[in-house]
Amino acid sequence: MACDALITGISGFIAGHLARRLVAEGQAVTGVGRRPPEFPLPDVTFVPLDIRDQAATEAAIREAQPRAVYHLAAISSLQSAAEDGGARAMLETNVAGTWNVLEACRRAGTPAVVVASSDKQYGALAKPPYDDEDSTAFLNGGVYELSKAQQDQAARMWAGLYDTPAVRVARLTNVYGPFDTQWSRIIPGNIRRTVRGEPPRVTAGRAGEALREYVFVDDVVTALRALAADATERGNAPLRRADGKLARVAFNIGPGTRLPAAGVIETVQRVLREEFGVTGPAPVVQPGTPGVFEPGSQFNRTERLASLVPGFAPRPLEAGLRETLPWYLEYLAQNAD
């Protein structure tokens, strides 16, 4: 049963937006994951799969025979790493799971794979703005950061070793948009608090003061599609290096604008107030979560992606929120608990 695209981690909100875009383009899409999407994707074929299971992963990709795989499956909640067994599950999923997907695609002859990485992979010593050419500083202070660094390097190593699949790595900043119900994230969590009349929360110290980038999910989907097209067209060989370093297949994806947490919350509340008539209480400052590493400011250089996608101009936060907030207002009105 051949399909045009297979998306891992189909229950994630980025995966859902990508699937909707691909279906709208007329593509046949298979989505795999440990659980089905929270919000229905009626035109997507769902296949239950835990990517930690190598044999099952190979069987799923061999059966689907996709022209492109978008590997979005990951454990991304920083808090989950501090839970009992959380660190092991995160490393097994984010690192070993990525290896399983890449090997399955190699054996199945899948033409292209896009791996969703993170700017967190740059590590504690890298100085923003991060350059695509920066090598990972392995002094990552948290399990999630370490897992994304190892995933990122494995994918780039794969591109250096094999011609199939052609690999591209998307280093994402903080992504927001409709359908994201991971309330621990700053934008959905503080939208919900404001709408419910609860004070938004700003984390004290380094985490609250750090500058971060926030990119709208539709812009991320555009970038992922462009990376898949580039992988299909050029393959791995042009991006390999003669000096023995890992292949240059990683691209930063971000909007180019940076805000501290207080600035994000102020923008969320201002757009809610001015555009939708929703007024909430002032934020309160709270301590950080024990056991969660906070690396400080993180933002990227994105010239290489801009050269690959002429005219690529991610929305400013205010514009993205105007497209995001109507969905949350409807969802929260229907799910008051």
DALIN-V108291 format. One record per pair of residues at least 12 apart in sequence whose C-alpha atoms are under 8 Angstrom apart, sorted by the first residue. I is the first residue (numbers start at 0). J is the second residue. Records with the same first field share a line. If there is no record, write none. Layout:
# DALIN-V108291
I: J  J
This chain:
# DALIN-V108291
0: 62  63  64
1: 62  63  64  65
2: 26  27  28  29  63  64  65  66
3: 26  27  28  65  66  67
4: 26  27  28  29  65  66  67  68  69
5: 28  29  30  31  60  63  65  67  68  69
6: 18  28  29  30  31  68  69  70  71
7: 30  31  32  68  69  70  71  72
8: 30  31  32  33  70  71  72  73
9: 30  31  32  35  36  71  72
10: 32  34  35  36  37
11: 36  71  72  179
12: 177  178  179
13: 71  216  220
14: 71
15: 36  40
16: 216  217  220
17: 220
18: 40  43
19: 40
20: 220
22: 42  43
27: 43
28: 42  43  44
29: 43  44  45  46  63
30: 43  44  45  46
31: 45  46  47  48
32: 45  46  47  48  49  50  72
33: 47  48  49
34: 47
35: 47
38: 178
46: 59
50: 92  96  97  99  100
51: 91  92  95  96  99
52: 96  99
53: 96  99  100  103
56: 99  100  103
57: 99  100  102  103  104  106  107
60: 103  104  107
61: 103  104  107
64: 107  109
65: 109
66: 109  110  111
67: 109  110  111  112  113  227
68: 109  111  112  113
69: 112  113  114  115
70: 97  100  112  113  114  115
71: 114  115
72: 92  93
73: 89  92  93
74: 88  89  92  93
75: 89  143
76: 183
77: 143  291
78: 288  291
80: 142  143
81: 290  291
86: 142
89: 142  143  146
90: 142  143  146
93: 146  147  150
94: 146  147  149  150  153
97: 150  153  154
98: 150  153  154
101: 154  157  164
104: 163  164
105: 163  164
108: 163  164
109: 163  164
110: 163  164  165  231
111: 163  164  165  166  227  230  231  234
112: 164  165  166  167  227  230
113: 166  167  168  169  223  226  227
114: 151  154  166  167  168  169
115: 168  169  170  171
116: 147  150  151  168  169  170  171
117: 147  169  170  171  172
118: 170  171  172  251  297  298  299
119: 143  144  147  148  297
120: 135  139  144  145  146  147  148  149  151
121: 133  134  135  136  139  144  148
122: 135  136  137  138  139  140  144  145  148  294
123: 136  137  138  139  140  294
124: 136  138
127: 296  297  298  299
128: 297  298  299  300
129: 297  298  299  300
130: 251  299  300  301
131: 249  250  251  300  301  303
132: 247
135: 148
140: 292  293  294
141: 291  292  293
151: 168
152: 245
154: 166  167  168
155: 167  168  245  246  247  248  249
156: 245  246
158: 235  239  246  248
159: 235  236  239  245  246
161: 235
162: 234  235  236
164: 234
165: 230  231  234  235
166: 230  234  235  248
167: 226  227  230  248  249  250
168: 248  249  250
169: 223  226  249  250  251  252
170: 249  250  251  252
171: 219  251  252  253
172: 211  212  213  214  251  252  253  298
173: 211  212  213  214
174: 213  214  215  216  219
175: 187  213  214  215  216
176: 215  216  217  319  320  322  323
177: 323  324  326  327
178: 326  327
185: 260  264
186: 263  264  267
189: 264  267
190: 267  268  327
191: 327  331
193: 268  277  278  279  280
194: 277  278  279  328  331
195: 279
196: 278  279  280
197: 279  280
198: 279  280  281  282  283
199: 264  280  281  282  283
200: 282  283  284  285
201: 260  261  282  283  284  285
202: 260  284  285  286  287
203: 284  285  286  287
204: 286
205: 293  295
206: 260  287  293  294  295
207: 259  260  261
208: 259  260  261  295  296
209: 258  259  260  295  296  297
210: 257  258  259  260  295  296  297  298
211: 257  258  259  260  296  297  298
212: 253  254  255  256  257  258  297  298
213: 253  254  256  257  316
214: 253  254  313  314  315  316
215: 313  314  316  319
218: 313  314
219: 252
222: 252  304  308
225: 307  308
235: 248
250: 301  303  304
251: 299  300  301  303  304
252: 299  301  304
253: 298  299  301  313
254: 312  313  314  315
255: 298  299  300  301
256: 315
257: 298
264: 282
266: 316  317
267: 317  320
270: 317  320  321
271: 324
274: 321
